[in-house]
Amino acid sequence: MIRALALAATVLASCMPVEPPAVQRALPAAALPDIRRFEGAPAPTPAVPNAQVARDFMELSFALETGRTIPVFTRFEGPVTVGIEKVGDAEPPVTLSADLDDLIARLRREARIDISRAAAGEAPSITVSALPRETLQRYVPGAACFVVPRVTGWRDYLAKRFGGTLDWTTLRTRRRASVFLPEDVSPQEVRDCLHEEVAQALGPLNDLYRLPHSVFNDDNVHVVLTDRDMTILRATYDPALRSGMSPAEVARRLPDVLARINPRGGIPDTGAVRRSSPAWTEAIRGALAPRAEARVRLRDAERAVSLSRAAGWRDERAAFSLLALGRAALPVDGGVAIGAFLEAAEGYRAAGGSELHGAQVALQLGAFAVSSGDPETALRLVDRAIPAAADAQNAVLLSTLLLIRAEAVAATGDAEDAAQVRREGMAWGRYAWGDPMLAVRAAEVAGLAPGA
């Protein structure tokens, strides 16, 4: 039991962003399958009443994550161009250009934004700069990536970072912005940063834990822009709105905008979703803090669950609190962890439309089942979860589920099928973690098997 839970905790760590070890022994590239990457849009999310979308739009567009209010509506007026900056001698990540092209194509098609790659020699509206993670965190501690207004590239940012130039609340329209993301991380981490930060350069600057099916949610479950996010961005660039409008002006026009661009949202309003309390938000952030001591994380997770229950929530936040409790409890109390995961799974099923969140739970339970010598249960769990991971274009989750499935298949005696599934998991793993970390992650999952 203790060994199984310890190994499950190790697999959990492979699904969370971590600081890379100083030295990695990468698998030889010749021994690896071709890298797999996603293209196109993720699967559709459940329909949401336009009245709720309007409330989300207002809260996303007129506040910062810090709680400061934004006095007027802002966006780029006219065509938007995006360029990749080469900083110093380092080359941008090899997958960045293709992922940016895919993102631009989706923004044009789904959000109807007039956006394209900047021409050679042109100063882009949005500059994307990739730098070492250590450099980024030296200037913005704790940030995996970030976006700032009124600058074009890294040198311009360094020259203007003091004073009020980078204050989003002082904008009246957007003309320039820069996205800074890490170059020395996995392709998926680069893409995740690209999606969220470019979206914030274009539109909403806030994050809401209560917002399901969105990258504008600090739970980091959705890692690419969803169709719901594209609806928000399409509304942002609708001709009925313009930079400089007050919140009241935007609120008056928004219902007509959403009725026109989002007909599937023309369903009865289910009422406003209550905002997350500051106490719950603080507790959930503590529960997810990767560098916090295990018992401190467990205490914060227990507090998050208690606060969600006291608030009477029945949405994804209640289940997410339990998922966070399970993660925090894994290295401390296995019984609490398994109970929390099972309850979280029930909560996500009751909330409906949360297959991706349920897949996160299935990963934990599947890892435990393999370690416990129960491959049939593991297969039943991961086979339901794999489509959700693929539909959401989450290569980390998909690769881990496939590698767990390979161990479960191997335990049933089908070595040939196990090798094929493992190879598919490795192909997605190259994108999920990058080659230097892939050997480590694959070995961690292989270590789940009893007797390994």
ZATORDO-503541 format. One record per atom (N, C-alpha, C): residue in three letters; x, z, y. Coordinates in steps of 0.05 Angstrom, whole numbers, plus 5000, padded with zeros to 4 digits. Each point is the difference from the previous one (the first is absolute). Example, Ala and Ser with C-alpha at 12.3 -4.5 7.8 and 13.67 -1.06 7.14 Angstrom:
ZATORDO-503541
ALA526451564886
ALA498250005024
ALA501850005024
SER499349865021
SER501650015024
SER498550145022
This chain:
ZATORDO-503541
MET501750004976
MET498350005024
MET501750005025
ILE502050185002
ILE501750025023
ILE501649745003
ARG501149894978
ARG501549755001
ARG498349775010
ALA497549994990
ALA498349785007
ALA499450015030
LEU499450245010
LEU499450025029
LEU502449945017
ALA502450094991
ALA502449945016
ALA500549705002
LEU499649864977
LEU500449725001
LEU497949865016
ALA497550094998
ALA497949895017
ALA500650035029
ALA501150235008
ALA500850055028
ALA502249805008
THR501849934982
THR502149805006
THR498849735005
VAL498049924984
VAL498749745003
VAL498450005027
LEU498850235006
LEU498650025026
LEU501949945023
ALA502450124998
ALA502049955021
ALA500649715004
SER499949854978
SER500649715002
SER497949855015
CYS497750125004
CYS497849865015
CYS499950085029
MET501950175009
MET500050095027
MET502649905014
PRO499949955026
PRO502449925014
PRO502150234999
VAL502449944993
VAL502150204997
VAL502549905013
GLU501850205007
GLU502649935010
GLU501649884977
PRO501349775003
PRO501649894979
PRO502450164993
PRO500750044975
PRO502450144993
PRO502449855011
ALA502250145003
ALA502449885012
ALA501149784983
VAL499950034974
VAL501149794982
VAL497949934979
GLN499749744996
GLN498149914979
GLN501549804982
ARG499450014975
ARG501149804981
ARG497749804994
ALA500149785014
ALA497949804997
ALA500249854974
LEU497749924990
LEU500049834976
LEU501149725008
PRO501549874983
PRO501049735006
PRO497649815006
ALA500249865022
ALA497849825008
ALA499449804978
ALA502049914985
ALA499649804979
ALA498350124978
ALA499950264997
ALA498450124978
ALA497150065009
LEU499449945025
LEU497350075010
LEU498349755001
PRO497350044998
PRO498249785004
PRO499949925029
ASP498949775006
ASP499749915028
ASP498350205015
ILE500750055025
ILE498450195016
ILE497249895004
ARG498150174999
ARG497249935006
ARG499250115027
ARG498449855015
ARG499050095026
ARG497249905003
PHE498450135017
PHE497249935004
PHE499849795022
GLU497949844998
GLU499349815021
GLU497050025005
GLY499149915023
GLY497250005006
GLY498950275007
ALA497450034999
ALA498750255009
ALA499450184976
PRO500050265004
PRO499250194979
PRO497049974994
ALA499150134980
ALA497249984992
ALA498250115022
PRO497549915002
PRO498250105021
PRO499450304995
THR499550145021
THR499250284999
THR496950025004
PRO498850234993
PRO497150025003
PRO499149965029
ALA497549905002
ALA498949965027
ALA499550275013
VAL500450005027
VAL499650245016
VAL498049935022
PRO498150175007
PRO498249945022
PRO501549955026
ASN499149795015
ASN501349945025
ASN500050235020
ALA498050174998
ALA499950235018
ALA502450184995
GLN500850034974
GLN502350164994
GLN502649865008
VAL500149734996
VAL502349855008
VAL500450035030
ALA497950005015
ALA500250035029
ALA501150275008
ARG499150214986
ARG501150275005
ARG503050014993
ASP500749884978
ASP502849994992
ASP501749855021
PHE498949775009
PHE501449835019
PHE500650175025
MET498150145010
MET500450155025
MET502050224996
GLU499950144978
GLU501950224995
GLU502849894995
LEU500249774987
LEU502649884995
LEU501349885026
SER498349905017
SER501049845023
SER500550165025
PHE498850245002
PHE500250155025
PHE501350274996
ALA501750034980
ALA501550244995
ALA502649944985
LEU502050165005
LEU502549994985
LEU500050204977
GLU501849974981
GLU500250194978
GLU500550285010
THR501350035023
THR500650265012
THR497550145011
GLY497849855003
GLY497650115012
GLY499649925029
ARG502049885012
ARG499749915028
ARG498149775002
THR498450005021
THR498149795003
THR501249765014
ILE498949764994
ILE500849755013
ILE497849935019
PRO500649985026
PRO497849975020
PRO498649735000
VAL501549784993
VAL498749745001
VAL500849844974
PHE498349814994
PHE500549824977
PHE502249815007
THR501849964981
THR502249805004
THR500449844975
ARG500949755004
ARG500849824979
ARG501749785012
PHE501149824984
PHE501349775011
PHE497949805010
GLU500449895023
GLU498149795010
GLU501449734997
GLY498849824985
GLY501249744995
GLY501550004974
PRO501449784994
PRO501449974974
PRO502150224996
VAL500350094975
VAL502050204993
VAL502149884982
THR502550055006
THR502249904983
THR501650244989
VAL501149964977
VAL501550204986
VAL502749894992
GLY502150155004
GLY502749924993
GLY501550224986
ILE501949924983
ILE501750204986
ILE502750015015
GLU500850235008
GLU502650045014
GLU502250064979
LYS502349885003
LYS502350074984
LYS501650205017
VAL500350244989
VAL501350225014
VAL502850034988
GLY502149955017
GLY502750024990
GLY500749804979
ASP501650084981
ASP500949824979
ASP498150004976
ALA498250194999
ALA498350024976
ALA497949785000
GLU499549904976
GLU497949804997
GLU497450144995
PRO497749895010
PRO497450124994
PRO499550014970
PRO498350184991
PRO499350014971
PRO499149724991
VAL500749934975
VAL499649734990
VAL497049934998
THR498350204996
THR497149954997
THR498550015026
LEU501450085022
LEU498650055025
LEU498749755011
SER501449785000
SER499049765012
SER497549904986
ALA500149994973
ALA497749914985
ALA497650185003
ASP500550275000
ASP497850195004
ASP498849975028
LEU501749955020
LEU498949975027
LEU498349745002
ASP500949794987
ASP498449755001
ASP497350054986
ASP500050144978
ASP497550064987
ASP498150175018
LEU501250205014
LEU498450175017
LEU498949835023
ILE501649835013
ILE499049845022
ILE497749824990
ALA500349884977
ALA497949834989
ALA497450154996
ARG500250254991
ARG497650164996
ARG498850085027
LEU501650075020
LEU499050075026
LEU498649765013
ARG501049764996
ARG498749765011
ARG497449954986
ARG500050024973
ARG497749934984
ARG497850225001
GLU500850254997
GLU498050214997
GLU499350145027
ALA502050045017
ALA499450135026
ALA499649805022
ARG500449754995
ARG499649785020
ARG501850045024
ILE502450114997
ILE501850045022
ILE501849755003
ASP500449925024
ASP501849775006
ASP502950104999
ILE501150014977
ILE502750124995
ILE501749814984
SER502549985006
SER501849834986
SER502950105003
ARG501849884984
ARG502950065003
ARG501049895027
ALA501750155013
ALA501249915025
ALA501949774995
ALA500149825018
ALA501949774998
ALA502850105005
ALA502049854991
ALA502850065004
ALA500650035030
GLY501250225008
GLY500750045028
GLY497850125017
GLU497650034988
GLU497750115015
GLU500050304998
ALA499450145022
ALA499650294999
ALA497350064988
PRO499950124976
PRO497450044987
PRO498350215013
SER497449984995
SER498250225009
SER500750264984
ILE500449974974
ILE500650224983
ILE502749944986
THR501950185003
THR502649974988
THR500250194976
VAL500849904977
VAL500450164976
VAL503050044996
SER500950255000
SER502850064997
SER500450184976
ALA501949934982
ALA500650164977
ALA502750135003
LEU500150264997
LEU502550165004
LEU500350194977
PRO502450124996
PRO500350204980
PRO498150245004
ARG498950104979
ARG498150235002
ARG501350235016
GLU502550054994
GLU501450225014
GLU500049965030
THR500449755009
THR500049955029
THR497250055012
LEU497949904986
LEU497350045010
LEU499450305003
GLN500750164980
GLN499350285000
GLN501750165019
ARG502349895007
ARG501650145020
ARG498649995028
TYR498549795005
TYR498649975025
TYR497250104999
VAL498649974977
VAL497350104997
VAL499950154973
PRO500850255000
PRO500250164975
PRO497350004986
GLY500149964973
GLY497750024983
GLY498349744999
ALA500649805017
ALA498549764999
ALA501249794981
ALA498449904982
ALA500949794982
ALA500449745016
CYS498249965019
CYS500049765017
CYS498350065024
PHE500249855021
PHE498550055024
PHE499749765018
VAL498150015019
VAL499549785018
VAL500050115028
VAL501149855019
VAL500050085028
VAL499249775018
PRO498850055023
PRO499249795018
PRO502249935020
ARG499749775013
ARG501549925023
ARG503049954995
VAL500849974975
VAL502849944994
VAL500249764981
THR502349875002
THR500549774982
THR502650064985
GLY499850124977
GLY502450044983
GLY501350275004
TRP502050054984
TRP501350264998
TRP501550085025
ARG501649825011
ARG501650065024
ARG498150075023
ASP497849855003
ASP498150055021
ASP498750284996
TYR499550074975
TYR498950264994
TYR501950225009
LEU502549974993
LEU502050215007
LEU500250035030
ALA499849785014
ALA500250015029
ALA497650135014
LYS497749994986
LYS497550095013
LYS498750244987
ARG501450134981
ARG498650204985
ARG499650265015
PHE501350045022
PHE499550235017
PHE498249935023
GLY498350185009
GLY498149945021
GLY497349924988
GLY498349885017
GLY497349944992
GLY499549724991
THR502149844997
THR499749724993
THR498549964973
LEU500750174981
LEU498949974973
LEU497450154995
ASP498750095021
ASP497550154998
ASP497749814998
TRP498750004976
TRP497749834995
TRP497750065019
THR499750245009
THR497750085017
THR500149885028
THR502449895008
THR500249895027
THR499649705000
LEU499549884976
LEU499649714999
LEU497349925012
ARG499849765011
ARG497549885008
ARG499549744985
THR502149884989
THR499949784982
THR502650004984
ARG500149864978
ARG502449994984
ARG501449735003
ARG502650015006
ARG501549755003
ARG502449994981
ARG501350234995
ARG502250014981
ARG499850264984
ALA500949984975
ALA500250244983
ALA502249954979
SER501150214990
SER502149974979
SER499350194976
VAL500449894977
VAL499650154975
VAL502850054988
PHE500550254993
PHE502650074988
PHE499550114972
LEU501349874981
LEU499650084972
LEU502750014986
PRO500150154978
PRO502650034986
PRO500849754984
GLU502649945000
GLU500949774985
GLU501050074972
ASP500750264996
ASP501250084975
ASP498150164982
VAL497649894998
VAL497950124982
VAL498949774983
SER498150064983
SER498949804982
SER498449805015
PRO499649764988
PRO498349805012
PRO497250105006
GLN498850174983
GLN497450105005
GLN500050185025
GLU501950175003
GLU500150185023
GLU500349835026
VAL501649794999
VAL500249825023
VAL497349885006
ARG498649904980
ARG497449875005
ARG498050205010
ASP500050244988
ASP498050205009
ASP500450065030
CYS502450045008
CYS500650055028
CYS499149765017
LEU500649764990
LEU499449765015
LEU497049985006
HIS498450054979
HIS497149985003
HIS498950205020
GLU500750254997
GLU498950215017
GLU501049975029
GLU502649965003
GLU501150005027
GLU499249755016
VAL499949774987
VAL499149755014
VAL497050045007
ALA498450114982
ALA497250055007
ALA499750195024
GLN501850205001
GLN499850185023
GLN501149875026
ALA501949824997
ALA501049855023
ALA497749835012
LEU498349904982
LEU497749835008
LEU497650165009
GLY499550234988
GLY497550135004
GLY500150304998
PRO498450124982
PRO499750294999
PRO502750154996
LEU500250235014
LEU502450165000
LEU499750264986
ASN497550064992
ASN499450264988
ASN499949984970
ASP500150224986
ASP499750034971
ASP497850214995
LEU498349954981
LEU497850194994
LEU499950054970
TYR500350264992
TYR499850074972
TYR497249944989
ARG498050015017
ARG497349964990
ARG499349714994
LEU501849825008
LEU499549714998
LEU500849894973
PRO498149944982
PRO500749894974
PRO500749705002
HIS501449904979
HIS500549724997
HIS501449885024
SER502150135010
SER501349915024
SER502950095001
VAL501749845012
VAL502850095005
VAL500150195023
PHE497850015016
PHE499950195023
PHE499250274990
ASN501250094979
ASN499550264987
ASN502650114990
ASP500650245008
ASP502650124993
ASP500350074971
ASP498049954983
ASP500450064972
ASP501849804986
ASN500549775013
ASN501949804990
ASN499249894973
VAL497550004993
VAL499049894975
VAL499849705002
HIS498849905021
HIS499949715005
HIS502549925015
VAL501449814989
VAL502749935011
VAL500149735013
VAL497849844999
VAL499849755015
VAL497350005015
LEU499849845020
LEU497549995016
LEU497749914982
THR497850165001
THR497749944984
THR498049825016
ASP497949914987
ASP498049855015
ASP498750175022
ARG499850264995
ARG498950175021
ARG501950025024
ASP502650014995
ASP501949995022
ASP499849745016
MET499649784985
MET499849745013
MET497549985017
THR497950134992
THR497650015017
THR500550145026
ILE501550224999
ILE500750155024
ILE501749825018
LEU501949864989
LEU501849835016
LEU498549755010
ARG498149904985
ARG498549775009
ARG498250085024
ALA498950244998
ALA498450105023
ALA501850045024
THR502450104996
THR501950055022
THR500549745016
TYR500149784986
TYR500649745013
TYR497649835004
ASP497650114999
ASP497649855005
ASP499949935030
PRO499049765007
PRO499849925028
PRO498350185017
ALA498250164988
ALA498350185016
ALA501550235011
LEU502450064990
LEU501650225010
LEU502449895015
ARG501250175017
ARG502449935014
ARG501550255008
SER502649965005
SER501650235009
SER499050115026
GLY500250275003
GLY499250135024
GLY497250124999
MET498449934979
MET497350114998
MET500150304994
SER498150145010
SER499750294995
SER498850044973
PRO500250244989
PRO498750064974
PRO497049945001
ALA498750075022
ALA497149955002
ALA499449704999
GLU501649845013
GLU499549715000
GLU500449894972
VAL502150084986
VAL500449914973
VAL497850094982
ALA499250255002
ALA497850104983
ALA497449855003
ARG499449915025
ARG497649855004
ARG500049734987
ARG502349874999
ARG500249734989
ARG500549994970
LEU501050224990
LEU500950004972
LEU497849944980
PRO497650115002
PRO497949944980
PRO499549714997
ASP499849855022
ASP499549714999
ASP502449864987
VAL502450085007
VAL502449884988
VAL500050034970
LEU499550254990
LEU500150054972
LEU497749864985
ALA497749985012
ALA497849874988
ALA500649704995
ARG501649895019
ARG500749714998
ARG502249954980
ILE502150175000
ILE502449954984
ILE499950134972
ASN498250194996
ASN500050154975
ASN497150034990
PRO498849784992
PRO497250024991
PRO499550184976
ARG502050034983
ARG499550184977
ARG499950295008
GLY500750065025
GLY499850275010
GLY497250065011
GLY498249814998
GLY497350045010
GLY498350154980
ILE500950244993
ILE498650174981
ILE499350265014
PRO498150164990
PRO499250245015
PRO502450195004
ASP499950125024
ASP502150205007
ASP499650254983
THR502250104989
THR499850244983
THR500750255016
GLY500549965027
GLY500650235017
GLY503050035004
ALA500850125021
ALA502850035007
ALA501450174980
VAL502449924993
VAL501750154982
VAL501450225018
ARG499850244991
ARG501250225016
ARG503049975001
ARG501150065023
ARG502949985004
ARG501450214983
SER502549944993
SER501750194986
SER500850225020
SER499950254991
SER500850225017
SER503050005003
PRO501050105022
PRO503050035003
PRO501250174979
ALA498550214991
ALA501150184980
ALA500349854973
TRP498049844993
TRP500349854975
TRP502249795002
THR500249865022
THR502149805003
THR502750134998
GLU500450235012
GLU502550144999
GLU500650084971
ALA498050104986
ALA500450084972
ALA500749764982
ILE498649785003
ILE500549774983
ILE502849885005
ARG500850015025
ARG502749905006
ARG502150184988
GLY499550265000
GLY501950184987
GLY500149964970
ALA497649954988
ALA499949954971
ALA501549754992
LEU500249815018
LEU501349744993
LEU502949995010
ALA501050215014
ALA502749995011
ALA502149984978
PRO501549784998
PRO501749964977
PRO502450204999
ARG500850115023
ARG502350175000
ARG499350305000
ALA497450065000
ALA499250285000
ALA500550134973
GLU500350265000
GLU500450154975
GLU497449994984
ALA500249984973
ALA497749954983
ALA497750195004
ARG500750265002
ARG497850205003
ARG498749985027
VAL501549925020
VAL498849975027
VAL498149764999
ARG500749784987
ARG498249774998
ARG497550084984
LEU500450164979
LEU497750084984
LEU498150185017
ARG501150175016
ARG498350175017
ARG498449835020
ASP501449815012
ASP498649825019
ASP497849834986
ALA500649914976
ALA498049844985
ALA497650174993
GLU500450254992
GLU497850174994
GLU498350055025
ARG501350035022
ARG498650035026
ARG498349755007
ALA501249774995
ALA498549755006
ALA497549984983
VAL500250074974
VAL497749994983
VAL497950205009
SER500950245008
SER498150215009
SER498649915026
LEU501449885018
LEU498849915025
LEU498149774996
SER500749824981
SER498249774995
SER497450104987
ARG500250204983
ARG497650114988
ARG498350155021
ALA501350155017
ALA498550145021
ALA498649815019
ALA501249775004
ALA498849805018
ALA497749844986
GLY499850044973
GLY497949864986
GLY500449704996
TRP502549915001
TRP500649724998
TRP499449904971
ARG498949764999
ARG499649874974
ARG501349725000
ASP501749955019
ASP501249745002
ASP502850014989
GLU501649795006
GLU502749974988
GLU501850235008
ARG499550135023
ARG501850225008
ARG499850244981
ALA497750054988
ALA499850224981
ALA501649934975
ALA499749764990
ALA501549924976
ALA503049985006
PHE500749905024
PHE502849985007
PHE501350285002
SER498550205010
SER501150275000
SER500750094972
LEU498349944981
LEU500550074972
LEU502349854989
LEU500249745007
LEU502349844991
LEU502650125011
ALA500050085025
ALA502350135012
ALA500750274986
LEU497950144993
LEU500450264985
LEU501349944973
GLY499149804986
GLY501249934974
GLY502949935003
ARG500749845020
ARG502749925005
ARG501850245006
ALA498950185018
ALA501650235008
ALA500450204977
ALA497950014983
ALA500150204978
ALA501749924976
LEU500649744997
LEU501449904977
LEU502550164993
PRO501850045019
PRO502550154993
PRO499750304999
VAL497550105006
VAL499750295003
VAL498050114979
ASP497749874997
ASP497950104982
ASP498649764988
GLY500749944975
GLY499049774986
GLY497050004996
GLY498950244994
GLY497150024996
GLY498549935025
VAL500950115023
VAL498749935025
VAL500249715006
ALA502349884994
ALA500449715006
ALA498049834984
ILE499850044974
ILE498349844984
ILE497150045008
GLY499250255005
GLY497350055009
GLY499349865026
ALA502050005019
ALA499549875026
ALA499849704997
PHE501749884983
PHE499849724995
PHE497349924988
LEU499150154981
LEU497449934987
LEU497750035020
GLU500150215017
GLU497950035020
GLU500249785022
ALA502549925006
ALA500349795020
ALA498849744989
ALA500549944974
ALA498849764988
ALA497050005002
GLU498750234995
GLU497150025002
GLU499249955029
GLY501550115019
GLY499349985028
GLY500149715009
TYR502149864992
TYR500249715007
TYR497849844988
ARG499350064975
ARG497849854988
ARG497450055015
ALA499550255008
ALA497650065014
ALA499949875028
ALA502349985013
ALA500149885026
ALA499449704999
GLY500749874978
GLY499549714996
GLY501949835016
GLY500849774988
GLY501749825014
GLY502850095004
SER500950204984
SER502750115004
SER501749964975
GLU499949764989
GLU501549944976
GLU503050045004
LEU501049935023
LEU502850035005
LEU500850295000
HIS498550175012
HIS500550294999
HIS499950104972
GLY498049904985
GLY499750084972
GLY502449924984
ALA501249775007
ALA502449914986
ALA502350185004
GLN500250125024
GLN502150205005
GLN499750244981
VAL497550084996
VAL499550224982
VAL500649924971
ALA499249764993
ALA500449904973
ALA503049994993
LEU501649945020
LEU502949994995
LEU501050284992
GLN499150205014
GLN500950274993
GLN499150084972
LEU497549954994
LEU498950084974
LEU501249834978
GLY500549745006
GLY501249834980
GLY502850084993
ALA501650085020
ALA502750094995
ALA500050254983
PHE498150185006
PHE499850244984
PHE499249944971
ALA498149814997
ALA499149934973
ALA502349894983
VAL501649825012
VAL502349894985
VAL501950234992
SER500650185019
SER501950224994
SER498950184979
SER497450024998
SER498750184981
SER499649874973
GLY500949754996
GLY499749864975
GLY497249904995
ASP498649925021
ASP497349904997
ASP499849725013
PRO501249804987
PRO500249735012
PRO497249875004
GLU498150064982
GLU497449875002
GLU498650095026
THR500250265007
THR498850095026
THR501549875023
ALA502649994998
ALA501649885022
ALA499149715004
LEU499749844979
LEU499149735002
LEU497349975013
ARG498250184992
ARG497349995011
ARG500050055030
LEU501750195009
LEU500250065028
LEU501349785016
VAL502449904991
VAL501449815017
VAL498849734999
ASP498649924978
ASP498749744999
ASP497749985020
ARG498850235006
ARG497949995021
ARG501249995028
ALA502550115002
ALA501250035027
ALA501649755008
ILE501149854982
ILE501749785006
ILE498749795018
PRO497549924994
PRO498749805018
PRO499750105029
ALA499450265003
ALA499850105028
ALA502649995015
ALA502250064986
ALA502649995013
ALA500749715007
ALA499449814983
ALA500549725006
ALA498249905023
ASP497550084999
ASP498149915021
ASP500950105027
ALA501150245001
ALA500950125026
ALA502849915007
GLN501349844984
GLN502749905005
GLN502150235003
ASN499750204984
ASN501850235000
ASN502049974976
ALA502349895005
ALA501949944979
ALA501250264988
VAL500350215016
VAL501150254989
VAL498150114980
LEU497450025007
LEU498050104981
LEU499749824976
LEU499949745005
LEU499749814978
LEU502350014980
SER502550005011
SER502350004983
SER500150264983
THR499450225013
THR500150264985
THR497950004978
LEU497649915006
LEU497949994980
LEU500849824976
LEU501249775007
LEU500949824978
LEU502250124983
LEU501950145013
LEU502150124985
LEU499050234982
ILE498050155011
ILE498750214983
ILE498649874977
ARG498649785006
ARG498649854978
ARG501949914979
ALA502449905008
ALA502049914981
ALA500850234981
GLU500450245011
GLU500750234983
GLU497750074981
ALA497549985010
ALA497850074983
ALA499749794977
VAL500349745007
VAL499949794980
VAL502250044979
ALA502450065010
ALA502250054981
ALA499450224981
ALA498750215010
ALA499350234983
ALA498049934979
THR498449785004
THR498249924979
THR501349824979
GLY502549935005
GLY501549844980
GLY500349715006
ASP498949905023
ASP500149725006
ASP502449955019
ALA502449984989
ALA502449975017
ALA500149745016
GLU498949794988
GLU500149745014
GLU498350005024
ASP497550104998
ASP498250015023
ASP501150195020
ALA501150224992
ALA501250205018
ALA502249875017
ALA501749844987
ALA502249875015
ALA498949815020
GLN497949864994
GLN498849815019
GLN498850145024
VAL498550224995
VAL498850155021
VAL502250135018
ARG502150104987
ARG502250125015
ARG501349805018
ARG500349764990
ARG501349795017
ARG498249935024
GLU497449994996
GLU498349965023
GLU500250235020
GLY500150244989
GLY500350235018
GLY502649995016
MET502149914987
MET502649975013
MET499949795022
ALA498649784995
ALA499849795020
ALA498650105026
TRP497950154996
TRP498750125024
TRP501750235011
GLY501550134983
GLY501850225008
GLY502249915019
ARG500949754997
ARG502149905018
ARG498949995028
TYR497549935003
TYR498850005027
TYR499350285009
ALA499150174981
ALA499150275006
ALA502250175010
TRP502350004986
TRP502150195005
TRP502749875009
GLY500249744994
GLY502649875005
GLY501850044976
ASP501949824995
ASP501750014976
ASP501650254998
PRO501150115022
PRO501750244997
PRO498550244988
MET497450025006
MET498450234990
MET498549954975
LEU499849744992
LEU498349934978
LEU501050134974
ALA502650004995
ALA501050124975
ALA499250294998
VAL500250145023
VAL499350295000
VAL497150044994
ARG498249855013
ARG497250034996
ARG499249934972
ALA501049784990
ALA499449924972
ALA500950214980
ALA502350125005
ALA501050204981
ALA498250255001
GLU499050075025
GLU498350235002
GLU497449964984
VAL498849765002
VAL497649954984
VAL500650004970
ALA502249874993
ALA500850004971
ALA500450284989
GLY500850185018
GLY500550284992
GLY497450154994
LEU497749885006
LEU497450134994
LEU499650024969
ALA501049804985
ALA499449994972
ALA501050254985
PRO498450124983
PRO500950234985
PRO502549924984
GLY502050175001
GLY502549954986
GLY502049835015
ALA499249915024
ALA501949845016
ALA502350165010
